[in-house]
């Protein structure tokens, strides 16, 4: 009976720890966060946290793993029978809003990854899952003749970093100036630039 109760409580306790860690990381900053502060916020003992995680870096990794993966192909399929251009526009909006929703956490991950080779390797490995999923979608577009035949993994990497970079500006230093620019409008512009380019007319040698 005791084991059954523990198993039933584990998911909730672990969830409470992760929620508390997010709040502590956001309020105190990752360097100033401690297991003791996270435990107090979660309402659990320090020993309970160490039962699940070796250190706060492991907690940070767990948070990233739970929020990072974007079900890209499932999202496109959920849109039903729409044009490829419209599907791509919806994808732009989805990725942008996904990043914007957890902007503070994203910045935390980037900052800590720049200071730790181990965290950088871990975050890149997780991030690569989204790139791989997107490249598979781009491969399908190429098979249909929508995209040119090229290395779609490179295209996917460029696309995601392109969207990420814009969101970082919109939600960060230029949030006030760009507050009236909706992600739907952004998605339309991104789609036009990414699919059609900037050249007014294609010429030989250009």
ABEGO torsion letter per residue (X at the ends): XAAAAAAAAAAAAAAAAAAAAAAAAAAAEAAABBAAAAAAAAGBBAAAAAAABABAAAAAAAAAAAAABBBAAAAAAAAEBBBAAAAAAAAAAAAAAAAAAAAAAAAAAAAAAAABAAAAAAAAAAAAAAAAAAAAAAAAAAAAGABBBBBAAAAAAAAAAAAAAAAAAAABAAAAAAAABBAAAAAAAAAAAAAAEABABBBBGX
